[in-house]
């Protein structure tokens, strides 16, 4: 049996309707998606066992052509508790700050901030995600250590010369409703992604990647990880710690990310089955969106603006989306049978909301093999109308490229179905 591709033409009418509702631009509907249930050798997949056998093949394609292969080398990681406050958030939570050292000289490390609910009486389920500006940005709590790392931001009182100031405390609290999360019985853990690699071009040697180099190596090979792979590796090391903390239910950890960190959450969840639930918020190109739609951000645009995010092999597909051996409905499918939630925003056309929805919808083919329910149909829902009564959830929020309280409320409701 030959490996036939799934055509997008059959969806042209509904896609055009959806696109017209968003913008006057009409996306490409002539694309052909790599089929989920056909192996590279052309063998049809009919069972969950068949998918599990095929799954490493799909994962390897993403490693080779998109994110790069995560180094197999294991390095010793040492966790040190820096502080504990059992009366944080007016007594509702325990705040912990834990440092993970990746080298004996303590040059390489990441700092993890945790808030755990005090009133559960048992290990708490938890959301884990990377943040953009330093741990101190997620809440005005003055006990949070201010990151001393380089940050992309440079304007305003919160950052000076690309470094955080005291004024940065809580500046992104709107993206991290800590009190709401704690009140719902969940913990939260976060890490500044710049602890792992700065988010700037030619930054690979400023992060942890040199720890994995072979003798004489000065940068990753074309098929080795870019920044997203490095950041995802850090989420895995955070999971290593969470498995040791008796206050955390490590069997109920959801990995979450927004924008480039939504891409990271999906890639971390695809590689590491310990993450019990995976959440992508506005992840777009290289995340949840179907790249063959060539809508909004494209492979060329993302590789030009952010050449450090993906492996160098991905650049070979600039303006050649149709030749990429994978597409991102397959990335979502790699999460199966674990629950996955994909979210978009109505004004975030750069991230292609329709493409994000369709990826999640197509991934339902794999979830069906496990007798699990996917999304209800090919037509995306209306704004602020969450869908998905099974193991795949989706909503499109009114507004722009952001993660807001409304998004978190849907994620908390979704997590309740599986974690409580």
C-alpha positions as CSV (number, residue, x, y, z in Angstrom):
1,X,0.0,0.0,0.0
2,X,1.4,3.4,-0.9
3,X,1.4,6.2,1.7
4,X,-1.3,8.5,0.3
5,X,-1.6,12.0,1.6
6,X,-4.8,13.6,2.9
7,X,-6.0,16.4,0.7
8,X,-7.1,19.7,2.1
9,X,-9.3,20.4,-0.9
10,X,-12.2,18.5,0.7
11,X,-12.2,21.0,3.5
12,X,-12.0,24.0,1.2
13,X,-15.5,25.3,1.8
14,X,-15.5,25.2,5.5
15,X,-11.9,26.6,5.7
16,X,-12.8,29.4,3.4
17,X,-15.8,30.3,5.5
18,X,-13.7,30.2,8.7
19,X,-10.9,32.3,7.1
20,X,-13.4,34.9,5.8
21,X,-14.7,35.3,9.3
22,X,-11.1,36.0,10.5
23,X,-9.6,38.0,7.6
24,X,-9.8,38.7,3.9
25,X,-6.9,36.4,3.3
26,X,-7.8,33.0,2.0
27,X,-5.5,30.2,3.1
28,X,-4.2,27.5,0.8
29,X,-6.6,24.6,0.7
30,X,-4.8,22.5,-1.8
31,X,-2.4,21.0,0.7
32,X,-2.1,17.2,1.3
33,X,-1.4,16.2,4.9
34,X,0.8,13.2,5.7
35,X,-1.6,10.5,6.8
36,X,-1.7,9.6,10.4
37,X,-2.6,6.0,10.1
38,X,-0.2,4.9,7.3
39,X,3.4,4.0,8.1
40,X,6.4,5.2,6.1
41,X,6.4,1.8,4.4
42,X,2.7,2.2,3.4
43,X,1.2,-0.2,6.0
44,X,-2.2,0.8,7.4
45,X,-2.7,1.2,11.1
46,X,-5.9,-0.1,12.7
47,X,-5.1,-0.5,16.4
48,X,-3.6,1.4,19.3
49,X,-0.9,-1.2,19.4
50,X,-0.1,-0.5,15.7
51,X,0.1,3.3,16.5
52,X,2.4,2.6,19.4
53,X,4.7,0.7,17.1
54,X,4.6,3.5,14.5
55,X,4.9,6.3,17.1
56,X,8.7,6.3,17.3
57,X,8.9,6.6,13.6
58,X,6.8,9.8,13.7
59,X,8.8,11.1,16.7
60,X,12.1,10.5,14.8
61,X,10.8,12.6,11.8
62,X,10.1,15.6,14.1
63,X,13.6,15.1,15.6
64,X,15.3,15.0,12.2
65,X,13.4,17.7,10.4
66,X,11.9,20.1,12.9
67,X,13.1,20.4,16.4
68,X,16.4,18.4,16.2
69,X,17.3,15.4,18.2
70,X,17.7,15.8,22.0
71,X,21.1,14.6,23.1
72,X,21.2,11.1,24.5
73,X,23.9,12.0,26.9
74,X,22.8,12.1,30.5
75,X,24.3,14.7,32.8
76,X,24.0,14.7,36.5
77,X,21.4,17.1,37.9
78,X,21.5,18.2,41.5
79,X,18.4,19.9,43.1
80,X,18.9,22.4,45.9
81,X,16.0,24.0,47.8
82,X,16.7,27.7,48.1
83,X,13.7,28.8,50.1
84,X,10.4,27.6,51.5
85,X,7.5,29.8,52.7
86,X,4.5,27.9,54.1
87,X,2.3,31.0,54.4
88,X,2.5,32.5,50.9
89,X,-0.5,34.1,49.2
90,X,-2.0,35.0,52.6
91,X,-1.5,31.5,53.9
92,X,-3.2,29.7,50.9
93,X,0.0,28.3,49.5
94,X,3.5,27.1,50.1
95,X,6.1,28.8,48.0
96,X,9.2,26.9,47.1
97,X,12.2,27.9,45.1
98,X,14.4,25.1,43.9
99,X,17.6,25.3,41.9
100,X,18.7,22.6,39.5
101,X,22.5,22.5,38.9
102,X,23.6,20.9,35.7
103,X,27.4,21.1,36.3
104,X,29.8,20.7,39.2
105,X,31.1,24.2,38.9
106,X,27.5,25.5,39.3
107,X,27.8,27.6,36.2
108,X,24.8,26.0,34.5
109,X,21.5,26.0,36.4
110,X,17.8,26.7,36.3
111,X,15.6,28.1,39.1
112,X,12.1,26.7,39.6
113,X,9.4,28.5,41.4
114,X,6.6,26.4,42.9
115,X,3.3,27.4,44.6
116,X,1.5,24.4,46.2
117,X,-2.0,24.6,47.8
118,X,-2.0,24.3,51.6
119,X,-5.6,23.0,52.1
120,X,-5.6,19.8,50.0
121,X,-4.2,17.4,52.6
122,X,-2.7,15.3,49.9
123,X,-0.2,15.6,47.0
124,X,-1.5,18.2,44.5
125,X,-1.8,18.0,40.8
126,X,0.2,20.7,39.1
127,X,0.7,22.9,36.0
128,X,4.2,23.2,34.8
129,X,5.3,25.9,32.3
130,X,8.1,28.1,31.3
131,X,7.8,31.9,31.5
132,X,9.2,34.8,29.4
133,X,10.6,37.3,31.8
134,X,11.9,35.7,35.0
135,X,10.0,33.9,37.8
136,X,9.4,37.2,39.6
137,X,7.2,38.4,36.7
138,X,4.4,35.9,37.4
139,X,3.4,37.4,40.8
140,X,4.1,40.5,42.9
141,X,5.3,38.3,45.8
142,X,8.4,40.0,47.1
143,X,10.0,36.7,48.2
144,X,10.5,35.5,44.6
145,X,14.1,35.7,43.5
146,X,14.7,38.2,40.6
147,X,16.3,36.6,37.7
148,X,19.8,37.9,36.8
149,X,19.7,36.4,33.3
150,X,19.6,38.2,30.0
151,X,16.0,38.8,28.8
152,X,14.6,39.9,25.4
153,X,12.8,42.8,26.9
154,X,14.6,46.1,27.2
155,X,12.0,48.9,27.5
156,X,10.3,50.4,30.5
157,X,11.1,50.4,34.1
158,X,10.9,46.6,34.5
159,X,14.0,45.9,32.4
160,X,17.3,47.8,32.0
161,X,19.9,46.7,29.5
162,X,18.1,43.4,29.0
163,X,18.1,42.6,32.7
164,X,15.2,42.6,35.1
165,X,14.8,45.2,37.8
166,X,12.7,45.3,41.0
167,X,9.9,46.9,38.9
168,X,9.5,43.6,37.0
169,X,7.8,41.9,39.9
170,X,4.3,40.8,38.8
171,X,4.4,42.5,35.4
172,X,3.1,39.3,33.7
173,X,0.8,38.3,36.6
174,X,-2.2,38.5,34.2
175,X,-0.8,35.5,32.4
176,X,-0.3,33.5,35.6
177,X,-3.5,33.6,37.8
178,X,-1.7,31.9,40.7
179,X,-4.5,32.5,43.2
180,X,-7.1,31.1,40.9
181,X,-4.9,28.0,40.3
182,X,-4.3,27.5,44.0
183,X,-8.0,28.0,44.8
184,X,-8.9,25.2,42.4
185,X,-6.6,22.8,44.2
186,X,-3.7,22.8,41.8
187,X,-0.1,23.7,42.2
188,X,2.0,25.7,39.8
189,X,5.6,25.4,38.8
190,X,7.5,27.7,36.5
191,X,11.0,28.4,35.2
192,X,12.4,31.3,33.2
193,X,13.2,29.8,29.8
194,X,16.4,32.0,29.6
195,X,17.9,29.9,32.3
196,X,18.2,27.1,29.7
197,X,19.0,29.2,26.6
198,X,18.7,32.9,25.9
199,X,16.0,33.7,23.3
200,X,18.2,35.4,20.8
201,X,19.9,34.5,17.5
202,X,23.3,32.8,17.8
203,X,22.6,32.1,21.5
204,X,23.1,28.3,21.5
205,X,26.5,28.5,23.2
206,X,25.1,30.9,25.9
207,X,22.9,28.1,27.2
208,X,23.3,24.6,28.4
209,X,23.9,23.0,25.0
210,X,27.8,23.0,25.4
211,X,27.4,20.5,28.2
212,X,26.4,18.0,25.6
213,X,29.0,18.7,22.9
214,X,31.4,16.0,21.8
215,X,35.2,16.8,21.7
216,X,35.8,19.5,19.1
217,X,32.1,20.3,18.6
218,X,31.3,24.1,18.6
219,X,27.6,24.0,17.8
220,X,24.7,21.5,17.3
221,X,24.8,19.5,14.1
222,X,22.0,20.3,11.5
223,X,19.8,17.5,13.0
224,X,20.5,18.4,16.6
225,X,18.3,20.5,18.8
226,X,17.5,24.2,18.6
227,X,16.3,26.4,21.4
228,X,12.8,24.8,21.6
229,X,14.5,21.4,22.1
230,X,16.7,22.9,24.8
231,X,13.7,24.5,26.6
232,X,11.8,21.2,26.3
233,X,14.7,19.4,27.9
234,X,14.5,21.7,30.8
235,X,10.8,20.9,31.3
236,X,11.8,17.2,31.5
237,X,14.4,18.0,34.3
238,X,11.7,19.9,36.2
239,X,9.6,16.8,35.9
240,X,12.5,14.9,37.4
241,X,12.3,17.1,40.5
242,X,8.5,17.0,40.7
243,X,8.7,13.2,41.0
244,X,10.8,13.7,44.2
245,X,8.6,16.2,45.9
246,X,6.0,14.5,48.2
247,X,3.7,17.6,48.0
248,X,3.3,17.0,44.3
249,X,1.2,14.3,42.6
250,X,3.7,13.6,39.8
251,X,1.2,11.4,38.0
252,X,-1.0,14.4,37.5
253,X,1.3,17.1,36.0
254,X,0.1,19.2,33.0
255,X,2.7,20.9,30.9
256,X,1.5,24.2,29.5
257,X,3.0,26.9,27.2
258,X,2.1,30.1,25.3
259,X,3.4,31.1,21.9
260,X,6.9,29.7,21.4
261,X,6.6,28.1,24.8
262,X,3.4,26.4,23.5
263,X,5.5,24.8,20.8
264,X,7.9,23.8,23.6
265,X,5.1,22.3,25.7
266,X,3.9,20.2,22.8
267,X,7.4,19.0,22.0
268,X,8.1,18.2,25.6
269,X,4.8,16.3,25.9
270,X,5.5,14.4,22.7
271,X,8.8,13.2,24.0
272,X,8.0,12.6,27.6
273,X,5.0,10.5,28.5
274,X,5.3,11.5,32.2
275,X,3.3,14.6,31.3
276,X,-0.2,13.5,32.0
277,X,-1.8,16.4,30.1
278,X,-0.5,18.8,27.4
279,X,-1.7,22.4,26.7
280,X,-0.8,24.5,23.7
281,X,-1.9,28.2,23.9
282,X,-1.5,30.2,20.6
283,X,1.5,28.0,19.5
284,X,1.0,28.6,15.8
285,X,3.7,27.7,13.3
286,X,6.0,25.0,14.5
287,X,3.4,24.2,17.2
288,X,-0.2,23.2,16.7
289,X,-0.9,24.9,13.4
290,X,-0.9,23.0,10.1
291,X,2.1,24.4,8.2
292,X,0.9,23.3,4.8
293,X,-1.9,25.9,5.0
294,X,0.8,28.5,4.5
295,X,-1.3,31.0,6.5
296,X,0.0,33.6,8.9
297,X,3.5,32.7,10.0
298,X,5.2,30.3,7.7
299,X,8.4,28.2,7.9
300,X,10.3,30.9,6.0
301,X,9.1,33.7,8.2
302,X,9.7,31.9,11.5
303,X,13.2,30.6,10.5
304,X,14.1,34.1,9.3
305,X,12.9,35.9,12.4
306,X,14.0,33.2,14.9
307,X,16.7,31.1,13.3
308,X,17.7,29.6,16.7
309,X,14.3,28.0,17.6
310,X,14.5,24.9,15.4
311,X,17.2,22.6,14.1
312,X,19.0,23.7,10.9
313,X,17.4,21.0,8.9
314,X,14.0,22.8,9.2
315,X,15.4,25.7,7.2
316,X,15.6,23.3,4.2
317,X,11.8,23.6,4.0
318,X,11.6,27.4,3.7
319,X,8.9,27.9,1.1
320,X,8.7,24.1,0.7
321,X,6.0,23.2,3.3
322,X,4.5,20.6,1.1
323,X,7.8,18.6,1.1
324,X,8.2,18.5,4.8
325,X,7.9,14.8,5.8
326,X,5.6,15.6,8.7
327,X,2.9,18.2,9.6
328,X,1.7,19.3,13.0
329,X,-1.5,17.3,13.4
330,X,1.1,14.5,13.9
331,X,2.7,16.4,16.7
332,X,-0.7,16.6,18.5
333,X,-1.3,13.0,17.8
334,X,2.0,12.0,19.5
335,X,0.3,13.1,22.8
336,X,-2.3,10.3,22.6
337,X,-3.8,8.7,24.6
338,X,-3.1,11.5,27.1
339,X,-5.4,14.5,27.1
340,X,-4.4,17.5,25.0
341,X,-5.9,21.0,24.8
342,X,-5.2,23.5,22.0
343,X,-6.3,27.1,22.2
344,X,-6.3,30.0,19.8
345,X,-7.3,33.7,19.8
346,X,-9.6,35.4,17.3
347,X,-7.3,38.3,16.5
348,X,-4.1,36.1,16.5
349,X,-4.2,35.4,12.8
350,X,-0.4,35.0,12.7
351,X,-0.9,31.8,14.6
352,X,-3.6,30.5,12.2
353,X,-6.4,29.6,14.6
354,X,-8.2,27.5,12.0
355,X,-4.9,25.6,11.3
356,X,-4.5,25.0,15.1
357,X,-8.1,23.7,15.3
358,X,-7.7,21.4,12.3
359,X,-4.5,19.9,13.7
360,X,-6.3,18.9,16.9
361,X,-9.3,17.6,14.9
362,X,-7.2,15.5,12.6
363,X,-5.3,14.1,15.6
364,X,-8.6,12.6,16.8
365,X,-8.0,9.7,14.3
366,X,-5.3,8.4,16.6
367,X,-7.4,9.0,19.8
368,X,-10.1,6.8,18.3
369,X,-7.7,3.9,18.2
370,X,-7.8,4.1,22.0
371,X,-11.6,4.4,22.1
372,X,-11.3,8.0,23.0
373,X,-13.3,11.0,21.7
374,X,-11.7,13.8,19.7
375,X,-13.2,17.1,18.5
376,X,-16.7,17.2,17.1
377,X,-16.1,18.1,13.4
378,X,-14.0,20.0,10.8
379,X,-15.6,23.3,11.4
380,X,-14.0,25.4,14.1
381,X,-16.2,26.6,16.9
382,X,-17.4,30.2,17.4
383,X,-15.4,32.5,19.7
384,X,-15.6,31.8,23.4
385,X,-17.3,28.5,22.9
386,X,-15.0,25.7,24.1
387,X,-15.5,22.3,22.5
388,X,-14.3,18.8,23.1
389,X,-16.1,16.5,25.6
390,X,-13.4,13.8,25.2
391,X,-9.7,13.7,25.4
392,X,-9.0,16.7,23.0
393,X,-10.2,20.2,24.0
394,X,-10.2,23.4,22.0
395,X,-11.4,27.0,22.3
396,X,-10.8,30.2,20.4
397,X,-10.8,33.2,22.8
398,X,-11.8,36.7,21.7
399,X,-8.8,38.9,21.6
400,X,-5.1,38.8,20.6
401,X,-1.9,36.8,21.1
402,X,-1.9,36.3,24.8
403,X,-2.8,33.8,27.6
404,X,-5.5,35.2,29.8
405,X,-7.7,34.2,32.8
406,X,-10.4,32.9,30.4
407,X,-7.9,30.5,28.9
408,X,-6.8,29.3,32.3
409,X,-10.4,28.7,33.3
410,X,-10.9,26.4,30.4
411,X,-7.6,24.5,31.2
412,X,-8.6,24.1,34.8
413,X,-12.0,22.8,33.8
414,X,-10.4,20.4,31.4
415,X,-7.9,19.2,34.0
416,X,-10.6,18.6,36.5
417,X,-12.1,16.0,34.2
418,X,-8.9,13.9,34.2
419,X,-7.2,14.8,37.4
420,X,-10.1,14.9,39.8
